[in-house]
Amino acid sequence: MPEIELFSARTCPFAHRTRLVLIEKGIDIWDTDIDLDDKPEWFHVISPLSTVPVIRHNDYFIWDSAIINEYLDEIFPHPALMPAAPAKRAMARFWINYANTNLAPAFERCANASDHGDEASAAADLRDAFLFMEREGLAKLSRGPYWLGSEVSLVDFAVYPFLERLPALAQVRPVSLPLMSVRLRYWIDAMKQRASVIAAAMPMEFYLSQYQVIRHPRAIALTRLDSARA
């Protein structure tokens, strides 16, 4: 019997984070996919904010990807994905928080920009986030392939899902990695080679289909209306 039940959605980068950690730790799971456009009523009971991911473990429901991932690292300590030293753990939590409060909102604004002016502003914000990550994160903290050095950590898994989606977003928005983001590119290449990342990866076409829906919502809505009339 699986130890963990995961409630997630393949389209969600936050759920992607937790899937990566579960795979990395080799935890057996029961996976329940949630349609984010048509959430079942029971899901609102187990997820107070109606967001994925959620896990069930020992009859407890736990939500929020950053909290879930640190919980998993405490309950299933091998391999360890947080540094042992308190100062390094604090730094890891800073970058996980940065991913939550800066990278993720910038990425979402870029994906949902409503016109060309919004696109340019949102793309600039996302570029600034990448430059900050390059300058203050990877360039200062790491001499190895990963965010905190030679070993992968929860920071890597907090950030990576957005970078996996970036090539698809770049097809519909004026955004890309800054040319000077050498360490960030090196880090992406290292992450792509991990077995957990390969196992959880979705093709660019999958992500592109999501961003094309965002880019042309009115056209798609009209198509659905026409279909309903037919």
C-alpha positions in Angstrom: 0.0 0.0 0.0 1.5 3.4 -0.9 2.6 5.5 2.0 1.5 8.8 0.5 -1.5 9.9 -1.5 -0.7 12.8 -3.8 -3.4 15.1 -5.2 -1.8 17.1 -8.0 -2.2 18.4 -11.6 0.4 18.0 -14.4 -0.1 21.6 -15.4 0.8 23.0 -12.0 4.5 23.9 -11.4 3.9 23.8 -7.6 2.6 20.2 -7.8 5.6 19.5 -10.1 7.8 20.4 -7.2 6.4 17.8 -4.9 6.3 15.2 -7.6 10.1 15.7 -8.1 10.8 15.3 -4.3 8.6 12.2 -4.1 10.5 10.6 -7.0 13.9 11.7 -5.8 13.2 10.0 -2.4 11.7 6.9 -4.0 8.5 7.2 -2.0 5.7 5.0 -3.2 2.5 7.1 -3.9 -1.1 6.9 -4.9 -1.5 9.7 -7.4 -4.9 11.4 -7.8 -5.0 14.0 -10.7 -7.2 17.0 -10.1 -8.8 18.8 -13.0 -8.1 22.4 -12.1 -10.9 23.7 -14.3 -13.4 21.4 -12.8 -12.4 20.5 -9.2 -14.5 17.9 -7.5 -16.5 19.1 -4.5 -14.6 16.8 -2.1 -11.3 18.5 -3.0 -12.4 21.7 -1.5 -12.7 19.9 1.8 -9.2 18.5 1.9 -7.6 21.6 0.4 -8.8 24.8 2.2 -7.4 27.1 -0.6 -8.5 24.6 -3.3 -4.9 24.4 -4.6 -2.6 21.6 -5.5 -0.5 19.9 -4.4 -2.0 18.2 -1.3 -0.7 15.0 0.3 -2.3 12.6 2.7 0.0 10.8 5.1 -1.0 8.9 8.2 -4.6 10.4 7.9 -3.3 14.0 7.8 -3.8 16.3 4.9 -0.9 18.6 4.2 -0.9 21.4 1.6 1.5 24.0 0.1 4.4 22.6 -2.0 7.1 24.3 0.1 5.7 23.0 3.4 4.9 19.5 1.9 8.5 19.2 0.6 10.1 20.1 3.9 7.7 17.7 5.7 8.7 14.9 3.3 12.4 15.6 3.9 11.8 15.3 7.6 9.7 12.2 7.5 11.7 10.4 4.8 15.2 11.7 5.6 17.2 9.8 2.9 18.4 11.2 0.8 18.5 14.5 2.7 17.4 17.5 0.6 18.0 20.2 3.2 21.5 21.2 4.5 22.4 20.1 8.0 23.9 23.4 9.1 21.4 25.9 10.4 22.8 28.9 8.4 22.7 26.9 5.2 19.2 25.7 6.0 18.2 29.4 6.5 19.7 30.2 3.1 17.8 27.4 1.5 14.6 28.7 2.9 15.3 32.2 1.7 15.6 30.9 -1.9 12.6 28.7 -1.6 10.7 31.8 -0.4 12.2 33.8 -3.2 10.8 31.3 -5.7 7.4 31.6 -4.1 7.2 35.4 -3.7 9.2 36.6 -6.7 9.9 34.0 -9.4 6.5 32.4 -9.4 4.4 35.6 -9.5 6.7 37.1 -12.2 6.2 33.9 -14.3 2.5 33.9 -13.8 2.2 37.6 -14.7 4.2 37.0 -17.9 1.9 34.0 -18.8 -1.3 35.9 -18.1 -0.3 39.4 -19.6 -3.4 40.8 -21.4 -1.7 43.1 -23.9 1.7 44.0 -25.4 2.3 46.6 -22.8 1.6 44.1 -20.0 3.8 41.5 -21.8 6.8 43.8 -21.9 6.5 44.8 -18.3 6.0 41.3 -17.1 8.8 40.0 -19.2 11.1 42.6 -17.7 10.1 41.5 -14.2 10.8 37.9 -15.0 14.2 38.9 -16.5 15.0 40.7 -13.3 14.2 37.6 -11.3 16.5 35.5 -13.4 19.3 38.0 -13.1 18.9 38.2 -9.3 19.0 34.4 -9.1 22.1 34.3 -11.2 23.9 37.1 -9.4 22.9 36.6 -5.7 22.2 32.9 -5.8 24.1 30.5 -8.1 27.1 32.8 -8.7 27.7 33.3 -4.9 26.5 30.1 -3.3 27.5 27.3 -5.5 30.7 25.8 -6.8 28.9 22.6 -7.9 26.2 22.0 -10.4 23.3 22.6 -8.0 21.9 25.7 -6.1 23.8 25.0 -2.9 26.7 23.1 -4.3 27.4 19.5 -5.2 24.2 18.0 -3.8 20.7 18.6 -5.0 18.3 20.3 -2.5 14.8 21.5 -2.1 15.8 24.8 -3.5 16.6 23.1 -6.9 13.2 21.5 -6.9 11.4 24.7 -5.9 12.8 26.6 -8.8 13.2 24.0 -11.6 9.5 23.5 -12.7 9.3 27.1 -13.9 12.5 26.7 -15.9 11.1 23.6 -17.5 8.1 25.6 -18.7 10.2 28.6 -19.9 10.9 27.3 -23.5 7.1 26.9 -24.0 6.4 30.3 -22.5 9.0 31.9 -24.7 7.0 30.7 -27.7 4.1 33.0 -26.8 5.8 35.7 -24.8 8.8 38.0 -25.4 10.9 36.3 -22.6 14.1 34.3 -22.4 17.0 33.7 -20.1 19.4 36.7 -20.1 22.6 35.9 -22.1 24.7 36.6 -19.0 22.9 33.9 -17.0 25.8 31.4 -17.5 25.4 29.7 -14.1 21.7 29.5 -14.5 22.1 27.7 -17.8 24.7 25.3 -16.3 22.3 24.6 -13.5 19.4 23.8 -15.9 21.6 21.4 -17.8 22.5 19.6 -14.6 18.9 19.4 -13.5 17.8 18.0 -16.8 20.1 15.0 -16.3 18.6 13.9 -12.9 16.6 10.8 -13.1 13.7 12.4 -11.0 13.5 15.3 -13.4 13.5 13.0 -16.4 10.8 10.9 -14.8 8.5 13.9 -14.0 9.1 15.8 -17.3 6.4 16.8 -19.7 7.0 17.6 -23.3 7.2 21.3 -24.4 4.1 20.7 -26.5 2.1 19.9 -23.4 3.1 23.2 -21.7 2.8 25.1 -25.0 -0.9 24.0 -25.2 -1.5 25.6 -21.8 0.1 28.9 -22.7 -1.7 29.1 -26.1 -5.0 28.8 -24.2 -3.9 31.7 -22.0 -2.7 33.8 -25.0 -6.0 33.4 -27.0 -8.7 33.0 -24.4 -11.3 35.0 -26.4 -10.7 33.1 -29.6 -11.0 29.8 -27.7 -14.1 31.0 -25.9 -15.7 31.9 -29.2 -14.8 28.5 -30.6 -16.4 26.8 -27.7 -19.5 28.9 -28.1 -19.7 28.1 -31.8 -19.4 24.4 -31.0 -22.2 24.7 -28.4 -24.4 26.2 -31.0 -23.7 23.6 -33.7 
